Amino acid sequence: MASLSLQPKISLYPNNSIIHFHPRNKPPIIFFTGKVKIKIKCSSVDPQQQSFTRKKSVAETEKGVDPVGFLTKLGITHKAFAQFLRERYKSLKDLKAEIFTRHLNLQDMASGFEILGMHRHKEHRVDYMDWAPGARYCALVGDFNGWSPTENAAREGHFGHDDYGYWFIILEDKLREGEKPDELYFQQYNYVDDYDKGDSGVTIEEVFQRANDEYWEPGEDRFIKNRFELPAKLYERLFGPNGPQTIEELGEIPDAETRYKAHKELHKNDPPSNLPPFDVIDNGKEYDIFNVVADPAWQEKFRGKKPPLPYWTETRKGRKAWLKKYAPAIPHGSKYRVYFNTPDGPLERVPAWATFVQPDAEGKQAYAMHWEPPPECTYKWKHTATKAPKSLRIYECHVGISGLEPKISSFNDFTEKVLPHIKRAGYNAIQLIGIIEHKDYFTVGYRVTNFFAVSSRYGTPEDFKRLVDEAHGLGLLVFLDIVHSYSAADEMVGLSRFDGSDDCYFHTGKRGHHKYWGTRMFKYGDLDVLHFLLSNLNWWVTEYKIDGFQFHSLASMLYTHNGFASFTGDLEEYCNQYVDKDALMYLILANEILHALHPNIITIAEDATFYPGLCEPTSQGGLGFDYYVNLSASDMWSSLLENTPDHEWSMSKITSTLLGNRNYADKMLIYAENHNQSISGGRSLAEILLGQGNDKGSRSNESLLRGPSLLKMIKLITFTIGGRGYLNFMGNEFGHPKRVEFPMPSNNNSFALANRCWDLLEKEGVYRDLFRFEKDMMKLDKNEKVLARGLPNIHHVNDSNMVISYIRGPLLFVFNFHPMDSYERYCFGVDEAGEYQLILNTDERRYGGQGFIKEEQYLQRTVSKRVDGLRNCIEVPLPSRTAQVYKLSRILRI
């Protein structure tokens, strides 16, 4: 059966006389380069030899693969989970085999954005493609055609859609009044590179004649007068304006043998030629396949020719010539939707692959906007991203609330005002939430409606490119918080019931809806859904040069109960009937493809259940993530501050929670608080400790001392005790006093709390003090490579004294969480004998502290005494609610 998703891409080049068939998910495109001599090699491969080749390649790909490798490495024995991993690996192999029946390779599987959606074609037209298997009729409606559902529709039968439900529509540019059609049926235009060029004035005949005179040797011009006749007629017959509308009108195409005999009969009286003869050898097989052979010497000589591309390129015309002759079928900025006829009646949707969308324009129906700005208005990239550092200091931010004013901020505002602040603060990466288009602003961007579009409320795609590029210019990596674990339930603007059916992108019934959030759950076992999601990841990296992703709320997708269940840690809970194996295989494919196509990409897993093998290589049974998020730390700090008196804090609990899983400590990303504490109905740590007052008069003396002291200690121990990554939400670096509350009906759509109070940093006070400490804390990692070092040696945890100490590299960290007790000479064990210099002290006056430790106490010498199981010790002053960092400055040899 004919299928648009398996149409061959034919490329005819003089130096490669074989017709290449590349099964790609693209509408047919034919390229011609001057005079074409074709050697057709259609030889059949012996089935046994083909099978052997396939088996050999599979065996080669399995080298170094162990589906339970990480269990063996960790010494874990669990029969049921090991069996689950082996079955999952077999299912993954079967899934890849199924993918390869429809896609050339995994890169092709993840590159759907190259053809799906709206694309400008070189032959003065726009192609549109979308997937809607439940539809019976497809058309584009918009202001460019008066919202007519009949003017720009897909053709009937397999000329308009394939067997998989991919619809194809061509929008021909309109010839301007007084202009004549192009002489060459395949006339191409360069819309971008030669946008300032028009028609060169050189006719096609002149170009071809010069190519014939300068390029082709005598005798090779046998087909000079009809080299385009056959393909041009075939192309026009199939796709021209008078082409067939149905398969029946096309008629039956004769088989290869019949066509060959007819060709021989037609040319039996041709005059002799000095070209070597081509002939067909029939091996007697009952296949519709023949071997076409030619003289080997002539063949090598012909292959050695460089393709006459300069001649063919000369026939292309520039953008100026195109605009003179044609009016765009759909101008830049046009509003449009896709129209479907379904068994339940007609409906309109915002296209699934649209790259710019107005999800709810002033209460009107949503629509997509065709984004094809002129070349002089497109953003020109200036910078390249730095290589991924060994440690990540991530600044999490939301563009909409990043401004000082109570309104939605823009990409340009963020680029000009917030990026320099992030750089000054000492971070090396930003993580953006709420960037991908979503209808409801108050959802913070987690109910995504249009997966390929940046949110139009912040600006245009070019504005976002500028943001990313300027961040790269400042040495900042750019990560996106990606939500592939569920989707918005909106129908007009979202994917729910996209083609009228309930099971297009999502599961049906209860499984198709999140247990508590009302969102839709993807059908990860469907090849076309995988095609959509994998292409979406690749799109953000390819189009916007994104450096990494944090995969949001994996627990929602990994389990049919959406993660809302009690977990005891038994491996049985990760392989029972509630685990979605298809979702696991999607994550494996996502990581494999992303890391293969973009070696410097960073992927982060946010999973409250910490699924086994999150950060293990996929070849060893893992899911392939680079980092995982320790979600317990922020919950612990919030709980301690709100529910536990200071003197009852457990130092053992603090250290064990912050360390997380020691087997993956080097893969851990940790934070004292992220946007959840500020946005999801809770309070930030600063709001708990400092209140919402902006001046000293609104807070007691106790809170003035306790709040900033604990905030600095919490940040420092969370930052330095474990993991190679640290995350902070925008504004928390200086103790932003107010939570975030997006405008919604419950607060009369107020923007009063949907901003950041940057003006607090303009005057001396607690906020500037906290920001100074934050900058020096970031500088500590930059200078001393704290996060990139191995795991800390936590050698002193005293619950009664409320003191913690650990060593990481040449640095000694000491913390006294006791609310009242100070220690004049507290003894800690150290490995190396020598002099230790105090390099960071939370109690310094410049950080808003009381300055109990004097300058003459900044240098301490060790004593040869065994303490904490270590050979030497150091005695340091340790005021209450303070923390210090000492560096071994000089080693003493005894």
N, C-alpha and C positions, 0 to 999 in steps of 0.2 A: 504494500500500500504506500501511496505517496505520503510523505511526512515533511512538513516544514522544518521540524526539529532535527531532521537527518538529511537535509539537502546538502549535496556536495558543493564545496567551494572549488571552482575550477580555475586554475592559474596556468596560463600558457606563456612560457618563456622560451626564447630561441636557444638558450644554452642549456636548457633542460627539456628534452623533447618528450618527456613522459607526462601524461596528464595525471595530475595528483588529485585524488579525491580525499578531501579532509572532512569527515563528518563533523559538522559544527552546527550549533543551534542558531544558524543565521539564514536570512533569506538569500537566494542565489545571487552571486555577484560574479561577473565575468570580466577579467582583465585581459586586454590585448596589448601587445607591445610590437608594433610595426609588423613586419613580415614574419609569419609564424610557420615553422616546419614542425610537424608533429610526428613523433614516433609513438604509436600506440602499443603498449605492452600489456596485453590482457591475459597473460598465461595463468593457468590454474595451478594451485599448490596442492600437492598430494595430501589428502586428509591426514594420513598417518604422520607425515613429516610435520604438518601444521600442528597436530596434537602434541608431538614431541617437543616442538619449539615452545609451545605454550607451557607445557609442564616444566621445562627447563627454566623458563623465566620466573615461574612461580617459586620454584625451589631456590633460585638465586635471591629473590626478594625475602625469603624466609630466613636467610642467614642472619644470625645475631638476634633473632626474635624468640622471646620466651614469654608466653602469655601470663605466666605466674612468676616472672623473674623478680619482681619487687618483694613478693612474699618470701621467696628464698633468701633474698638479701637481708631481710629483716628477721629471718628465722621464725616466720609465722606459719603455723600449720593449722589449716582449717579446710577440711575436705570439701564442704559445700561451696565455700566462696572460691576456692581454687577451681572447682568444676565450673562455676559460673563464669569465671574469667576465661577459661578455655572455650566454653560455648559462645561467649561474647566475641572472642577472637575469630572463631569460625563464622559467626554471623556477619562480622565486619568484612571478612574476605568475600562472603557471598554478596554483601551489599556493594562492595567495590566492583565485583564482577558484573553485577547488574548495572552499575553506573557506566561501565565501559561498553555496554551494549548500546548506550545512547550518547555517550560523550567520548571524545578522543582521549582525554586524560582528566586527572583531577583538577588541573588548572582550568581546563575548559568547563568543568563542572562549576567552578567558582568564578566564572567570568560572564555570567548571564547579562550583566549590565552593558556589555558591549553591543548587544542586539535588542534586548528587551527594553521597553519604554520607547521614548521618542528620540530618533537619531537622524541627523542630516546626512544624506547620501550624496556622493560626489556627482551623481548624474542628475543634478537639479531636481531633487525631490526630498521628501522626508518619509522615513519608514517608521511605522509604529507596530509594536508587538507586545502582546500581553497573554497571560495564562488564565483561562476561564473555562474549564472543561464542562461546566454545567450550562453554559450559554448556547443558544441556538442561532444567535445573530449578534454581530458586533459592529459598532460604528463609533466614530469620534464626533462629539458635539462640542461646540464652543462658539465664542464670539467671532471666530474667523469664518464660520459657515452659518451664522445665524442660529446656532444650536439645533441644526437640522439633523435628525437621526438617519437620513437617507443619503446625504450628499457624499459623505466620506465613510463608506462601509466596506467591510471585508467582502471579498468575492465569495461566491458560493463554492461549496465542495472543498477540495484539497488545494485550490488556489487561494483560499482565504483562511484556512485553518488546517491543522494536522490532526492525527489520531490521538495526540496527547492533550489536545485542548488549547494549543497555542494559536492565537489569532494574529493575522498579518494584514496590515492596511498600508497602502501607498498613497501619499498625498503629493501629487505632482504640482510643482511650481507653475504659476500661471504666466503664460506668455504675454508680455506687455503689448499694448496696442501699437501696431505699426512694425513690430518685430517679426522676423521670420524664424521658423524652427532651425535648430542646429543642423548643419550639413551632415555631421557624423552622428549616427544614432546613439553611439556610446560616448558622446561628448561629456567630458568631465570638467569640473571646476574646482579650483583650489580656493576654498572659502577663507582659509586662515593665513597660510604662509604668504600667499600672494594677494592679500586682500586689497592692496593699493594698485594692483595691476589690472588692466583691462584686456581687450583682445589685441594680440600682437600684430594682427594684420596679415600674418602668414597663413595661407590656406592649407587645408589638410592635404590637398594634392601635392603642393610644393614640398611639404615635410616628407611625405611618403616617397616622392620622387628622389629627394636628396638622400633619404635613407637607402633607397634602392641603388643609387649611384655610388654611395660612399661605403655602404655596409655589406650589401649582398654581393657575392661573387657571381660571375657569369654562369648561367644555368640554374641558379637557385631561385630565379624569378618565374619559375613555371606557373605558380599560382598568384602572381602579382596582381592580376586583375580581379581575382575572386576570393582573396584570402579572408575577407570578412563576410562574404555572401552567405555561406551556410550558417555560421553562428548568429549572424544578424537576423536572418530570416527565422531561425529557430527561436531566438530570444523574442523577436516581435510577435511570433506566432503564439508563444506561451504567455508573454507578459505585456504585450502592446495593447493599445486602446481597443483594437478590434480582435483581440485574442478570445479564445473560448472562455465561456463562463462556467462551464461544467465539464466533468470528465468525459461525458458522452460527446460533447461538441469537439473535444480534442481528437477523438478517434483513437484507433489502436495503432501503436507504434510497432512496426515490423521487428522481428528478432534480428540478431546480429548477422546471421548467415544470409538471410533474405536481403538485408541492406547491402551486404558486401557483394553479393551476386549482381544486384541491381547497379551498383557502382561500377563493377567490372564491365557490365554490358554497356553502360553509358559511355565509358571511356575506351572501348576496344579499338576505335579508329583514331585515337589521339596520335599526333606525330611523335616520333622518337625524341627522347630527351637525354641530356648528358647526366642527369641526376641518377643515382643508383636506384634500382627498382625496389619497391616495397611489395611484399606479397604475404599472403596468409597461409599458415601451415595448420592444417586440421589434424590433430593427433588421434582422431577417431574416438575421442571421448564423447559421451553423451552430455556434454555441458554446452551451454550457450556461450562458449569462450574459445577464442582462437589466438594463436601466437602470431604477432606481426614482426617480421624480421627485416633487417637492412644490412648493408655492407658495413662491417665493423670499422674499417679505416675511415670511411666517410663519417660514420657516427661519432668517432672520437674527435675528428676535425670540427664537426658541427658543434659538439658539446664545448669545445674549447673557445668558441666565440663568446665574447662578452655580450650581454643582452643590449639591444639598441634602445635602452631606456631613455637616453637624452632626446631621441627623436619623438618618442611617445610623450614624454613630459612636455615637449614643446607644443603639443596639441592641446594641452590643458590651458584653460583660461582662468583668469583671476576673479576675485570677488567683484571687482568693479564691473567687469564684463557681465557677470551673472546678474547683478542688480540692474544693469542697463536693459538686459533682455527679459528678465523674469521678475515677477513679484512673488515673494515667498508664500508657499502654500499656507503656512502657519507662522505669522510673524513673531518675533521675540516678544515675550510678555503676554502672549495670547492666553486667555482663560479657556480651559477645556476640561471635559470629563469623558469617560468611556460609557457608551450606551450598550446595554445588553438586552436581548429578548430571551427570556427564560421560560420554563414550563409554568412558572407562577406569574408571568407577565413581565412587562418592561421595567427596567431599573437603570439608574445612573450611578456610577461610582467614580471616585478619584482613582486614577490608575495606580496599580500597586508599585510600579517602578518609577513613579514620578519623582523628579529631583528637586522640585520647588512647589510648595503647596500653600494655599491659604485655607487652613482647616476650618475656620469659623469667622469669616470676614464680616464683622459688624452684624452678626446675627443672620447673615445670608447663608445660603447653601455653600458648602465647601467646593473648591475647585483647584485643579492643578494649573500652574503657569508654565508655559513653554519657555525654557531658559536657554536662549541661544544669542547671547550678546555679541555685538560686532567685535572683531579681534582687538581693536584699539581700546575696548572697554573691559576685556578679560584681564584677570589678574596675572601678572608675570612673576613667577617664583624667583626669589633672590637668594634664598639660603637653603642649606641642607642640614638635616638633623645631625646632632652629635651621636656618637656611638653610645649604646646603652651603658651607663656607668655600673660599677660593681655594687653600688648601694643607691637606693632610691629615696629621695626626700620629696614626697609628692604633696602638692598643694591642690586640694580638692575645691572646686569652685562651680558656681552656677552663674551664668552670664546675666540672666534676667534680674537677679537681686544684687548684682555686683556694684551698682551705683549708689551714690550718696542720696540722691533724690528718691522719694517714694513713687517710683514708676518702673516700668520695664526698661532695663538698660539694654544697650545694643552691643553688637560685636565690636564696632569701632570704638565705643567708649571703653570697653574692656581692654582692647588692644592698647589704647593710648594711656589709660590711667592705672589699670590693675596689673598688667604684665610687668611694668617697671617696679612696682611694689613687690611682686613675687620674686623678682630677681634680687632686689635689695635684701629681702628676707633670707636669702640663701638657699632656696629650693632649686632642685634640678629637673623637676617635672611638674606638669599640671594635669589634673584629671577633671574633665568636664562632664557635668551631669546635665540632663535636660536639653541636650543639643539637638537630638533627633526629633523630628516633628511630632507633636502631640496636640490633640485638640484642646484639652483642658489644662490651663496654666497651673492650677492648684495641685495637679498630680505630680508636680516637680519634674515631669518628663518621663515618668515610669510607665505611663499607659501610652505607648507609642502607637501612632496611627499610620505614619508614612516612613518606612524604614530607610529610604534612600534620600530623604530630604532633610536639610538643616532647617531648624525652626525659623519660619519667616518672621516671627515676632521680634527676632533679634537683628535681622538684616538679610542680606542676600548671600548666595553661595560664594560670590567673589569676596564679600566682607569676611566670611569665615576663613577662606583661603589666606587672606591677609593676616588674620589672627594667628593661624598656625605658623605661617611663614615668619612673622615677627617673633613668635615664641622660639622658633628654631634659631633665629638670629641672636637671641639672648641666651642661647645654650640650654633651652628648656625643651624636654621631650613633651609630647602631647598625647595623653591617653583619653579614650572615651569610655564612659560607663555605658556598656551596651546591654540592651534588654532583649534577649532572645528566649527568655524563659517563659514569656507570655506576651500577649498583645492586647491592645484596647478592644473593647467589645463594640465600638462604633461601627456602623455599617456604611453610611454614605462616604465617610472619609477614611475609615479603617479597612481592615481585611475581613472582618466578620461578614459571612454570607456574601462574599465578594461577587460570586457569579450566581447568586440566588440559592445556592445549596448550602447546607450547614457544614459540609465536610470538605470544603475546598482546601483551606489551609489548616483547619483545626479538626480535632476529634469531635465526634457527635456525642450527644447525651451529657451525662454528668462529667465524664472525663474531659470533655471539651471546654469546661468552665473551671476556673480556679475555685477552690473550696470556699474561700472567704472574700476574695477581692473582686469577684465578678468579671475577671478578665478571661480571655480565650487562651486555650492551651494548644500549642502547635502539634501537628501530626508529624513527628520527626522521622517516622518510618517511610514517608512518602518521598519519592525521588524528586519530585518537582518542588516540594516544600524545602527539601535539603538544598536544591539548586538555588532557591530564593535566599535562604539564610546564609549559605556559604558565599554566594555572590555578594551579599550585603556586607559581609566582613571585608572581603577583598575590595569592594567599592570604596570604603572609607579610607583604606590605605592607598589605593591607586589614585583616587580623585583628590583627596584632601591631605595625603601624606601623613596620616595618623600613625603614631609610633607604637600604639598598644591598646589593649582593651581590658577593662575589668568586667567580667561576665557577672551580671547582677543576679542575685537570688537563685543560685543553682538548685537549691533544695526544692524550689517550686516546680522545676522541670524533671528532676531526677526521680521523683516519687509520685505515685498517683494520689497520695494524700497531701501532696504539695509541701511536704516537710513538717506538717502540723501533726507530729506524733512524738511520743517519748522515745529517746534513744539511750540505750544503756552502754553502747560501745561494742556489743556483740556483733561479729561480722555477719551473722545471720541476717541482721537488719539491713544489710547492704546488698543482699542477693535474693531476697524473698519476693513474693508475688506483687509487692507494692513498688518495686524498682522498675523504672522505665528503661529497658535496655536500648531502645531506639534513641533516647535522649543521650545516653552515655556514648553511643556510637557517633552521634552528631558532634559531641564535644571532642572526641578523638579525631574525627575528620577535620574539624575546625582547626585544631592545634597542628595537625600534620600539614595541612595545606598552608596555613598562615606562616609557619616556620620554614616551609620549603620555598614559598614564593617570596617571603620577606624575612631573610635570616636574622635581621636585627629587631624583629617584632617582639613585644613583651605581652604575655597574657597572664591575667590575674584572676583567680577563682574566688568568688565570694560564696561560700557554702557553710551554712551554720552547722551542718551535720558532719563536716570534714570527711567527705567520701574517701575511702582508702585508695591511695595511689593518685591523688589529685595532681601532685607535682612530680610523679615518676614518668620516665619516658614511655611513650606509647608502645615501643617495641618490647617493654618489660611489663606490660599489663597495666600501665598507668594511663592517665588522661592527658598528660603532656603539658600542663600549665607550668609557667615559670615561677609564679608566686601564689600563695594562698593568703587570705585575710584572716587574722586572728580576731574573731568577732566577740570573744569573751572579755577582752580587756576593757573595752569601753563600757560594757554592761557592768563589769565589776566596779569600776570607778564611780559610775552613777549610783549604784546600789550602796556603796560604802558612804558616799557623801550624803545621801538622802535618808538612809535607814540605819546606819551604824555610828554610834558615838566615836569620836576620834580615838579615844584611849582603848577602844575594843578592836581596833583594826588588827588583823592577823597578817604578820609579815610573811609567814609561810604561804598563805593563800595568795598574797600579792605576787610573790616570786613564781609560784607554780603556774598561776594563770598567765602571767606575762611571758613565760617561757614557752607555753603552748606545747606542741608535740616536739620533743627534742630531736626526733629522727628527721624532722623537716624544719628545724629552726633556721637554717640558712635559706629557706624558701619562704619565710614568714614575712608578711606585711602587717604592721601593727599600728594602732592609733589609740590615743587616749580618748578621743572623741572624733566622730565624723559628722556628716550632715544629719544622720539619723537622730542624734541628740538635739540638734538645733531645729530640725524641720518636722520630724514625725511626732509631733504633739508633746515632745519632751522639752527639757531645759538643757542648755549647754552647761559645762562645768563652771564657766565663769558666772553664769546667771545664778547657779546654786551658791557659789562661794562669795560672789561680790554683789549679788542683787542686780537690779536694773538701774540703779542710780548712776548719774554721770558726774557726781561731785562727791567730795569727802563728807559733806554735811549730811548726806542721805544714808551713810553707813556708820556703824559703830566702830570704836577703836579696835575691838576684838576682830571684827570682820576685815578691817584694814590690814591687820597683821596676819590673821589666819588665812584669808582667801588667797592673796598673792603668793604666800609662802607655799601652801599646799599645791597651788596650781603649777608653780615652777617645779616642785619636786615630782609631781605626777607626770608632767611632760618629760622631765629628764630621765626618770627611771624607765618610762615606757619607751623612750627614744633609744636608750643605750643598752638595755638588758638582753635583747635578743632580736634576731631577724636582720635581714638586709634591707628592709624597707620600712619607711615611716610615712604616715599620712596625717595631714591636718586640714580641717575645713576652713574655708575663707572667713577671716575675721577672728578666729579663735587664737591666732598667733599673738594677738594683743588683748585677749580676754574680752571679746565683744560682749557687751552687757545684756543684749536682748536676743531672744530667740527669733527664729524665722517663722512667719505666718503668711502664707500666700493669700491673695484676695479670693474670697469665696463667699457664698451667700450667708454663712454663719457670722461673718464679720463685716457684712454689708460691702463686700468686695473692696475692702480697705487695703491700701499699699503701705500702711503705717509701719508694719514690721517686715516688709518685703524689700529691704535694702540693707546696706552696711554703713556703719557710722565711722567712715574714714576720718572725719574731722576730729575724732578723739585723739589722733596721733599728732595733731598740730600744736598741742600744748603739753607742758610737763605734767606728769601725774602717773597714776598707776598703769594706765594703758601704754604709755610710751615706755615706762619701765619694763613692763612685760614684753614689749616688742624688742627692746634691747636684748633682753635675755634670750628670746627666741632666735634672734640673729646670731648671737654668740654660740648658742647651742648648735645651730646649723653649721657655723664656722668650725666648731669642734670636730664634726664629722668630716668636713671638707679637708681640714688640715691633718687630722689624726687617723682618718679612714676607720672610724669606730665601727660603723655598720658592716663594713667589708671584712672585718676580722672574724676569727672563729668564735665559737660559743664562749660566753663568759664563764669564768670559774667563780661560782657563787659560793664563797667559803665562809660567810658569816651571816646567819639569819637568826636574830634574837627576838623572839616574840614578846618577852617580858620588858626588855629595854626598847623595843620597837626600832631596832637598828638593822640595816641591811648593808652588806658590803660585797663587792665582787670585783674581779680583775679581768680586764679585756685588753690583751696586748700589753703595752707599757703603762696602761692607765688603771688607776685605782679609783673606784666609785664608792662613796660612803653616803648613807642616808640615815637621818634620825627623824622618824615620824612621830616621836613622842610629843604630845601637845604641851607638856610642861617641863620635862626633865632635860637639862643640858649637861654635857660632860666636858670637863676641862681637859682631860687626857684620856681619850678612848683608844684602846689598843686593838689593832687589826693585824692579821698575819699577811705577809707578802712573800713572794718567791725570791726576788732579787734584793740583795743588800745594796744600799746606796742612798742617794738623796732624791726626795720626791718634792716636786714643785706644784703648788696649788695653781691650777690653770682655769678653773671655773668654780664659782662659789655663788649659790643662790641667795646668800645673805648680803651680798655686796650692796652698798648704798645706791649705786647706779642702777640696780635692778629693783629698787624700792625696799631693800632689806635694812637691817639695823646695824650691820657692819661689826658684829661681835668679834670676828677674827681679824686681828691686826696684821699689818703688812709684814712685821718681823716673824709672824707665825706661818707665812706662806711656804717656807722651805723647811722640810722635816727630814731628819736622818733616821735610818732604820737602827734597830737594836737587835743584836744576835740573840734572839729568844724565840722558841718554837711556840707559835700561836695559830689557832685555826688549822692545825695540821701542816703549816708552812714553816720554813726554816727561820725566817726573820719576822720582825714585827715593826710596826710604826705606830706611834702615839700621836693623835691629832685632836685639836679642839673640835667639839661637835655640839653646837647650840641646837636647841629644840626646833623642829620643823625647818631644818636646813639640810642641804646636800652639797657635797664638794667632789671635785674631780682632781686627782693628783696624777702627775706624770713623772715617771722615772727619768730624771734629768742626768744623773751620773751614777754609774755602777761602781761599787767599791769591791775590790778583790781582796779576799782575806786569805 
